Each structure stands twice: as structure tokens, then as C-alpha cells.
Amino acid sequence: MNEEVVRVERRERIAVVTLTREARANALSRELVLALGRVGRELKADDTLCAVVLTGSGQKAFCAGADLKERQGMSAESVRGQLQLYESELHWLRRSPVPTVAAINGVALGGGLELALLCDLRVAAEHAVLGLPETGLGIIPGSGGTQLLPRLIGEARAKELILRGSRVSAPEALALGLVNRVSGPTTHVLDDTLEWLRPIADGAPIAQRAALRAVRAALEMPLDAGLEHERALYEQCLQSEDREEALRAFAEKRPPRFTGR
């Protein structure tokens, strides 16, 4: 790459992935999409992680969506190829073995909001603005927005936001269930997100991953199949050393020391 478009840092057991195209509102260029795909493949192989946080550089934009300057020179066929890249290079966020969290530091519009929707959880800065304005540009959300948003906030609200191209403030997004938390006005959203994730960072890795798999399956499986899947995942936890450690810690009135075994 000619410039760094993604930065990855470790904060103990959490990987912080930062979009670094601040001058372009962290818009999704082809280069950025490919870089995120490489990061996803690297993080998937890291068994020491307990969570991944995705954020943007600066205070103005988490991600403003597709890089429209780049799009102006693209043919319809090239745009189709870009949408395929979104699937292959970005959707690891919803399949990650550990929780993925969007720390929304500013505007998250179009593909930027879809990027946040791919994550398991979302924390927004108080000044953040979120929306899917694609219908006003003669298209529809093309990286999962029409599928992920109704599952998150319900069909009627999703139709309203998508068909009207509405933009909502962070407090409105919280009321809709679009984000899980809004950071205070004097707190940096990344710092707040990392502190909010402390129970996950301190938790039992096997149980955390099993719980994530079970909850995700609830959206894809019939109830009976989901319950059977839950029991199988519970069995994995039941046989872990971490469960024994949790019982010892409870008896000894001390915090557990989980090892992921």
C-alpha cells in the first residue's frame, strides 16, 4: 500500500483496528477494503484475543461509506466487483470467533453504518450521526444493510430509516437499539468502549466464544435446533478447566483466573 489505511494495536487481549483515512472521512476505498480483509485473516488466527474493536481516526467520521470520488471513475461492472469485495473482505466481522465491536467516533453513513452493523456490538460517541442514505443516491444498501438492520431494530423501523434515508443522532440510535451504548461528552469513545468491554476481557475465553456462537445461531436456526446447539456448546464449557477455576474462585471468595483451557 502507498499509505497506511488501517492501523492495528493490541490493548491487552483486545485488538483495536483503526481506519486511518481521516482526510477522506475514513471512506471505504478499494485499498481500505482489501486492507481490512488482510487484518481479519490475521486476527482470526490469533487465539489470544478476546475481542476486536473497530474505530475510525479523528473525531468527525467513523466511516462515511463508499469513497464516492473513487466510485465516479468506476463502471457498473467495477461496482459489482466492489460489492463482492465487501462480502469477502469485510464480513469476517460478523463471523469472528470473538466479539467484534464498533466504536463509532463520528458519522457512520451508508457503507460506514453497514460496517458497524457487521459488528456484534456498537458504542457511539455522543456527537455521532448514523444513517443509510443510499436510496437518495439511486441505489440501496449493498453490504448487508437491508438484512442486518431489520434483524437489529425490527422491520418497521428499518424500512423507515432505509426508505426515508433518515439520519439519527447517537441518543436516537440508542433508543432504537441501533447502538448498545453512547459515550459521555467528556469521554473518548474508544476509551469508553475498552472499559465497557472489561467484563469480556476478564471473562472465560471458552465460555465467551461459546456464548457468541450460541446467540448468533439463534438468528439462523429453528428453535429446537438452536437449543440442541446450545446444549452442545454448554458441554464444551462444562469440560473446561476454566469452569473448575470459577468454582474454586467462588468457594475461595476471589476473582477467577481464567486460562482459556
C-alpha positions as a Markdown table, in Angstrom:
| # | Residue | x | y | z |
|---|---|---|---|---|
| 1 | Met | 0.0 | 0.0 | 0.0 |
| 2 | Asn | 1.2 | 3.6 | -0.7 |
| 3 | Glu | -0.1 | 4.8 | 2.6 |
| 4 | Glu | -1.3 | 3.2 | 5.9 |
| 5 | Val | -5.1 | 2.9 | 5.7 |
| 6 | Val | -5.6 | 0.6 | 8.7 |
| 7 | Arg | -3.7 | 0.5 | 12.0 |
| 8 | Val | -3.9 | -2.4 | 14.4 |
| 9 | Glu | -2.9 | -2.1 | 18.0 |
| 10 | Arg | -3.1 | -4.5 | 21.0 |
| 11 | Arg | -4.7 | -3.3 | 24.2 |
| 12 | Glu | -4.0 | -6.4 | 26.4 |
| 13 | Arg | -6.3 | -9.1 | 24.9 |
| 14 | Ile | -8.3 | -6.7 | 22.7 |
| 15 | Ala | -7.2 | -5.8 | 19.1 |
| 16 | Val | -8.0 | -2.2 | 18.1 |
| 17 | Val | -8.4 | -1.8 | 14.4 |
| 18 | Thr | -8.4 | 1.9 | 13.3 |
| 19 | Leu | -9.4 | 3.2 | 9.8 |
| 20 | Thr | -6.8 | 5.9 | 9.1 |
| 21 | Arg | -8.1 | 7.7 | 6.1 |
| 22 | Glu | -9.2 | 10.7 | 8.2 |
| 23 | Ala | -8.8 | 13.2 | 5.3 |
| 24 | Arg | -11.3 | 11.2 | 3.3 |
| 25 | Ala | -13.7 | 10.6 | 6.3 |
| 26 | Asn | -12.4 | 7.1 | 6.5 |
| 27 | Ala | -14.3 | 6.2 | 3.4 |
| 28 | Leu | -14.2 | 2.7 | 2.0 |
| 29 | Ser | -11.8 | 2.8 | -0.9 |
| 30 | Arg | -10.8 | -0.5 | -2.6 |
| 31 | Glu | -7.4 | -0.3 | -0.8 |
| 32 | Leu | -9.1 | 0.1 | 2.6 |
| 33 | Val | -11.5 | -2.8 | 2.0 |
| 34 | Leu | -8.6 | -5.1 | 1.0 |
| 35 | Ala | -6.5 | -4.0 | 4.0 |
| 36 | Leu | -9.4 | -4.8 | 6.3 |
| 37 | Gly | -9.7 | -8.2 | 4.8 |
| 38 | Arg | -6.0 | -8.9 | 5.5 |
| 39 | Val | -6.4 | -7.7 | 9.0 |
| 40 | Gly | -9.4 | -10.0 | 9.5 |
| 41 | Arg | -7.5 | -13.1 | 8.3 |
| 42 | Glu | -4.6 | -12.2 | 10.7 |
| 43 | Leu | -6.8 | -11.7 | 13.7 |
| 44 | Lys | -8.7 | -14.9 | 13.1 |
| 45 | Ala | -5.5 | -16.9 | 13.6 |
| 46 | Asp | -4.8 | -15.2 | 17.0 |
| 47 | Asp | -6.1 | -17.4 | 19.8 |
| 48 | Thr | -5.1 | -14.9 | 22.5 |
| 49 | Leu | -7.7 | -12.3 | 21.5 |
| 50 | Cys | -10.9 | -11.8 | 23.5 |
| 51 | Ala | -12.4 | -9.1 | 21.3 |
| 52 | Val | -11.8 | -6.8 | 18.3 |
| 53 | Val | -12.7 | -3.1 | 18.3 |
| 54 | Leu | -13.1 | -1.3 | 15.0 |
| 55 | Thr | -13.0 | 2.5 | 15.0 |
| 56 | Gly | -12.0 | 5.5 | 12.8 |
| 57 | Ser | -9.3 | 8.1 | 13.2 |
| 58 | Gly | -10.2 | 11.6 | 14.2 |
| 59 | Gln | -13.4 | 12.9 | 15.8 |
| 60 | Lys | -15.5 | 13.6 | 12.7 |
| 61 | Ala | -16.1 | 10.2 | 11.0 |
| 62 | Phe | -16.2 | 6.5 | 11.8 |
| 63 | Cys | -16.7 | 5.8 | 8.1 |
| 64 | Ala | -18.6 | 8.0 | 5.6 |
| 65 | Gly | -19.3 | 4.9 | 3.4 |
| 66 | Ala | -18.1 | 4.3 | -0.1 |
| 67 | Asp | -15.4 | 6.6 | -1.4 |
| 68 | Leu | -17.6 | 8.5 | -3.9 |
| 69 | Lys | -14.6 | 10.1 | -5.5 |
| 70 | Glu | -13.3 | 6.6 | -6.4 |
| 71 | Arg | -16.8 | 5.5 | -7.4 |
| 72 | Gln | -17.1 | 8.3 | -10.0 |
| 73 | Gly | -14.5 | 6.6 | -12.2 |
| 74 | Met | -15.9 | 3.1 | -11.8 |
| 75 | Ser | -18.0 | 1.2 | -14.4 |
| 76 | Ala | -21.1 | -0.7 | -13.3 |
| 77 | Glu | -19.1 | -3.9 | -13.5 |
| 78 | Ser | -16.4 | -2.5 | -11.3 |
| 79 | Val | -19.0 | -1.5 | -8.7 |
| 80 | Arg | -20.3 | -5.1 | -8.7 |
| 81 | Gly | -16.8 | -6.3 | -8.1 |
| 82 | Gln | -16.5 | -3.8 | -5.2 |
| 83 | Leu | -19.7 | -5.2 | -3.6 |
| 84 | Gln | -18.2 | -8.7 | -3.9 |
| 85 | Leu | -15.1 | -7.4 | -2.1 |
| 86 | Tyr | -17.3 | -6.1 | 0.7 |
| 87 | Glu | -18.6 | -9.7 | 1.2 |
| 88 | Ser | -15.2 | -11.4 | 1.0 |
| 89 | Glu | -13.1 | -8.8 | 2.9 |
| 90 | Leu | -15.5 | -7.2 | 5.5 |
| 91 | His | -17.9 | -9.9 | 6.6 |
| 92 | Trp | -15.3 | -11.5 | 8.8 |
| 93 | Leu | -16.6 | -9.0 | 11.4 |
| 94 | Arg | -19.9 | -10.9 | 11.8 |
| 95 | Arg | -18.2 | -14.3 | 11.7 |
| 96 | Ser | -15.3 | -13.6 | 14.0 |
| 97 | Pro | -14.8 | -16.2 | 16.8 |
| 98 | Val | -14.5 | -13.3 | 19.3 |
| 99 | Pro | -16.9 | -10.4 | 19.7 |
| 100 | Thr | -16.5 | -7.5 | 17.3 |
| 101 | Val | -17.4 | -4.0 | 18.5 |
| 102 | Ala | -17.7 | -0.8 | 16.5 |
| 103 | Ala | -16.5 | 2.3 | 18.5 |
| 104 | Ile | -18.3 | 4.9 | 16.4 |
| 105 | Asn | -16.3 | 8.0 | 16.8 |
| 106 | Gly | -18.3 | 10.2 | 14.3 |
| 107 | Val | -20.6 | 9.9 | 11.3 |
| 108 | Ala | -21.4 | 6.4 | 10.1 |
| 109 | Leu | -23.3 | 6.7 | 6.9 |
| 110 | Gly | -24.1 | 4.2 | 4.1 |
| 111 | Gly | -21.4 | 1.6 | 3.9 |
| 112 | Gly | -19.9 | 3.0 | 7.1 |
| 113 | Leu | -23.1 | 2.1 | 9.1 |
| 114 | Glu | -23.2 | -1.2 | 7.3 |
| 115 | Leu | -19.6 | -1.8 | 8.6 |
| 116 | Ala | -20.8 | -1.1 | 12.1 |
| 117 | Leu | -23.8 | -3.4 | 11.6 |
| 118 | Leu | -21.4 | -6.2 | 10.8 |
| 119 | Cys | -20.1 | -6.0 | 14.3 |
| 120 | Asp | -21.7 | -7.7 | 17.3 |
| 121 | Leu | -21.9 | -4.6 | 19.4 |
| 122 | Arg | -21.8 | -0.8 | 18.8 |
| 123 | Val | -20.7 | 2.1 | 21.1 |
| 124 | Ala | -21.3 | 5.6 | 19.7 |
| 125 | Ala | -19.8 | 9.0 | 20.6 |
| 126 | Glu | -22.4 | 11.4 | 21.7 |
| 127 | His | -21.9 | 13.5 | 18.5 |
| 128 | Ala | -22.1 | 10.6 | 16.1 |
| 129 | Val | -24.7 | 10.5 | 13.3 |
| 130 | Leu | -25.9 | 7.3 | 11.7 |
| 131 | Gly | -27.8 | 6.6 | 8.6 |
| 132 | Leu | -28.3 | 4.7 | 5.3 |
| 133 | Pro | -28.9 | 7.4 | 2.7 |
| 134 | Glu | -28.4 | 5.1 | -0.4 |
| 135 | Thr | -32.0 | 5.4 | -1.8 |
| 136 | Gly | -31.4 | 9.1 | -2.2 |
| 137 | Leu | -28.4 | 8.2 | -4.4 |
| 138 | Gly | -30.5 | 5.8 | -6.6 |
| 139 | Ile | -29.2 | 2.6 | -5.0 |
| 140 | Ile | -29.9 | 0.5 | -1.9 |
| 141 | Pro | -27.6 | -0.5 | 0.9 |
| 142 | Gly | -25.3 | -3.2 | -0.7 |
| 143 | Ser | -23.2 | -4.7 | 2.1 |
| 144 | Gly | -25.9 | -6.2 | 4.3 |
| 145 | Gly | -27.8 | -3.2 | 5.5 |
| 146 | Thr | -31.2 | -4.3 | 4.3 |
| 147 | Gln | -30.7 | -7.7 | 6.0 |
| 148 | Leu | -28.9 | -6.7 | 9.2 |
| 149 | Leu | -30.8 | -3.6 | 10.2 |
| 150 | Pro | -34.3 | -5.3 | 10.3 |
| 151 | Arg | -32.8 | -8.1 | 12.5 |
| 152 | Leu | -31.4 | -5.5 | 14.8 |
| 153 | Ile | -34.2 | -2.9 | 15.2 |
| 154 | Gly | -37.2 | -4.6 | 13.6 |
| 155 | Glu | -38.8 | -4.4 | 10.2 |
| 156 | Ala | -40.9 | -1.2 | 10.5 |
| 157 | Arg | -38.0 | 0.9 | 11.9 |
| 158 | Ala | -35.6 | -0.5 | 9.3 |
| 159 | Lys | -38.0 | 0.4 | 6.5 |
| 160 | Glu | -38.3 | 3.9 | 7.8 |
| 161 | Leu | -34.6 | 4.5 | 8.0 |
| 162 | Ile | -33.8 | 3.0 | 4.7 |
| 163 | Leu | -36.7 | 4.3 | 2.6 |
| 164 | Arg | -36.5 | 7.8 | 4.0 |
| 165 | Gly | -32.7 | 7.9 | 4.1 |
| 166 | Ser | -33.0 | 9.2 | 7.6 |
| 167 | Arg | -30.1 | 10.2 | 9.8 |
| 168 | Val | -30.3 | 9.7 | 13.5 |
| 169 | Ser | -28.3 | 11.0 | 16.4 |
| 170 | Ala | -26.4 | 8.8 | 18.8 |
| 171 | Pro | -29.1 | 9.1 | 21.5 |
| 172 | Glu | -31.8 | 8.3 | 18.9 |
| 173 | Ala | -29.8 | 5.3 | 17.8 |
| 174 | Leu | -29.6 | 4.1 | 21.4 |
| 175 | Ala | -33.4 | 4.4 | 21.8 |
| 176 | Leu | -33.9 | 2.4 | 18.5 |
| 177 | Gly | -31.5 | -0.3 | 19.7 |
| 178 | Leu | -29.1 | 0.6 | 16.8 |
| 179 | Val | -26.3 | 1.1 | 19.3 |
| 180 | Asn | -25.7 | -0.5 | 22.7 |
| 181 | Arg | -24.2 | 2.5 | 24.4 |
| 182 | Val | -23.5 | 6.2 | 24.0 |
| 183 | Ser | -20.3 | 7.6 | 25.5 |
| 184 | Gly | -20.4 | 10.7 | 27.7 |
| 185 | Pro | -19.5 | 14.1 | 26.2 |
| 186 | Thr | -16.1 | 14.2 | 28.0 |
| 187 | Thr | -15.2 | 10.5 | 27.3 |
| 188 | His | -13.3 | 9.4 | 24.2 |
| 189 | Val | -15.4 | 6.7 | 22.6 |
| 190 | Leu | -12.5 | 4.2 | 22.2 |
| 191 | Asp | -11.5 | 4.5 | 25.9 |
| 192 | Asp | -15.1 | 4.1 | 26.9 |
| 193 | Thr | -15.5 | 1.1 | 24.7 |
| 194 | Leu | -12.4 | -0.6 | 26.1 |
| 195 | Glu | -13.6 | 0.0 | 29.7 |
| 196 | Trp | -17.1 | -1.3 | 28.8 |
| 197 | Leu | -15.6 | -4.4 | 27.4 |
| 198 | Arg | -13.7 | -5.2 | 30.7 |
| 199 | Pro | -16.1 | -8.0 | 31.7 |
| 200 | Ile | -15.4 | -9.7 | 28.4 |
| 201 | Ala | -11.6 | -9.1 | 28.7 |
| 202 | Asp | -11.7 | -10.6 | 32.2 |
| 203 | Gly | -14.1 | -13.5 | 31.3 |
| 204 | Ala | -13.6 | -17.1 | 30.5 |
| 205 | Pro | -12.5 | -17.3 | 26.8 |
| 206 | Ile | -14.1 | -20.7 | 26.1 |
| 207 | Ala | -17.4 | -19.6 | 27.6 |
| 208 | Gln | -17.3 | -16.2 | 25.8 |
| 209 | Arg | -16.7 | -17.8 | 22.4 |
| 210 | Ala | -19.4 | -20.5 | 23.0 |
| 211 | Ala | -22.0 | -17.9 | 24.1 |
| 212 | Leu | -21.3 | -15.8 | 21.0 |
| 213 | Arg | -21.7 | -18.8 | 18.7 |
| 214 | Ala | -25.0 | -19.8 | 20.5 |
| 215 | Val | -26.5 | -16.3 | 20.2 |
| 216 | Arg | -25.6 | -15.9 | 16.6 |
| 217 | Ala | -27.2 | -19.3 | 15.9 |
| 218 | Ala | -30.4 | -18.1 | 17.3 |
| 219 | Leu | -30.9 | -15.9 | 14.2 |
| 220 | Glu | -30.2 | -18.7 | 11.8 |
| 221 | Met | -31.7 | -21.9 | 13.3 |
| 222 | Pro | -35.2 | -23.1 | 14.2 |
| 223 | Leu | -35.7 | -23.1 | 18.0 |
| 224 | Asp | -35.3 | -26.9 | 18.5 |
| 225 | Ala | -32.0 | -27.0 | 16.5 |
| 226 | Gly | -30.8 | -23.9 | 18.4 |
| 227 | Leu | -31.5 | -25.5 | 21.7 |
| 228 | Glu | -29.6 | -28.6 | 20.7 |
| 229 | His | -26.7 | -26.4 | 19.5 |
| 230 | Glu | -26.8 | -24.6 | 22.9 |
| 231 | Arg | -26.5 | -27.8 | 24.8 |
| 232 | Ala | -23.5 | -28.9 | 22.7 |
| 233 | Leu | -21.7 | -25.6 | 23.4 |
| 234 | Tyr | -22.6 | -25.9 | 27.1 |
| 235 | Glu | -21.0 | -29.3 | 27.2 |
| 236 | Gln | -17.7 | -27.7 | 25.9 |
| 237 | Cys | -17.8 | -25.3 | 28.8 |
| 238 | Leu | -18.7 | -28.0 | 31.3 |
| 239 | Gln | -15.5 | -29.9 | 30.4 |
| 240 | Ser | -13.2 | -26.9 | 30.6 |
| 241 | Glu | -10.6 | -26.1 | 33.3 |
| 242 | Asp | -12.0 | -22.6 | 33.4 |
| 243 | Arg | -15.3 | -23.9 | 34.8 |
| 244 | Glu | -13.4 | -25.7 | 37.6 |
| 245 | Glu | -11.4 | -22.5 | 38.3 |
| 246 | Ala | -14.6 | -20.5 | 38.5 |
| 247 | Leu | -16.0 | -22.9 | 41.1 |
| 248 | Arg | -12.7 | -22.7 | 43.1 |
| 249 | Ala | -12.7 | -18.9 | 43.0 |
| 250 | Phe | -16.3 | -18.8 | 44.2 |
| 251 | Ala | -15.5 | -21.0 | 47.1 |
| 252 | Glu | -12.4 | -19.1 | 48.0 |
| 253 | Lys | -14.1 | -15.7 | 47.5 |
| 254 | Arg | -11.6 | -14.3 | 45.0 |
| 255 | Pro | -11.7 | -13.3 | 41.3 |
| 256 | Pro | -11.2 | -16.3 | 38.9 |
| 257 | Arg | -8.0 | -16.6 | 36.9 |
| 258 | Phe | -9.1 | -17.9 | 33.5 |
| 259 | Thr | -6.6 | -19.5 | 31.2 |
| 260 | Gly | -8.8 | -20.5 | 28.2 |
| 261 | Arg | -8.4 | -24.2 | 28.8 |
